[in-house]
């Protein structure tokens, strides 16, 4: 191996940081202690107003693998894109500063990628709460793990559409396909487009039936109840549609429509009643269109979703009332 080759990191780990001082030391401790030593750690400070920049500077002074860049606050997508521009590793990983990872995560993912010349390797993960509770989350059926497959509109693994952070991605694939995150304000759904684009552009994918990443659930910085961000998921799927068109990948459009429909329902379940009423005004035309597309065989929807769409078709008020009752019952169960 040449001296130049030796200098190329196996993985570029991109950490977009905004006001993350509460959990940042734990996250950085995990990444600098990885058993895979030949990595570069790219920290992008997105205009933090807390002590995040000072903490990263402290770690960078002690570890030459850490590169530290600061920018004016431009949002999660812009911060990750900055990191992608800087990344020189063979593979790229995105690591959020409120999560934490097992010591061998990147070594296991890297070895799996190298063994089978993979464009994307993704693992299961844990949902994590600060009280010590972990919930193991699978990303595929048992028979879909630990083998190479090529995603297609006909053959895909539905659960791999989540978990941007429990994976590594071939850097050349990202560059060749001009894959970027949407640079919308804040941190709301910008990973949605990245996940979709990488999944459909990857030719060789491996899913691992082991979890390494602990995805924090009790960080109070949630975006779903921010009124100025409730339409970000709509914008993200508009960007996906544009990507499919400009890259001549229209064969994926039916799947994109299905994922958009599922994302809208997922958001409806998490929104406050006021935001839900505003949101449904915008997404109702697409939801009703998706019911017809499913009926025409473009994609499948669950019986439960079809029933909800039928209710929406008959009465928007009754549709919203269903969610208000659902919210009430959910709160009641949490009390009992």
Order of alpha helices (4+ residues) and beta strands (2+ residues): alpha-beta-alpha-beta-alpha-beta-alpha-beta-beta-alpha-beta-beta-beta-beta-alpha-alpha-beta-alpha-alpha-alpha-alpha-alpha
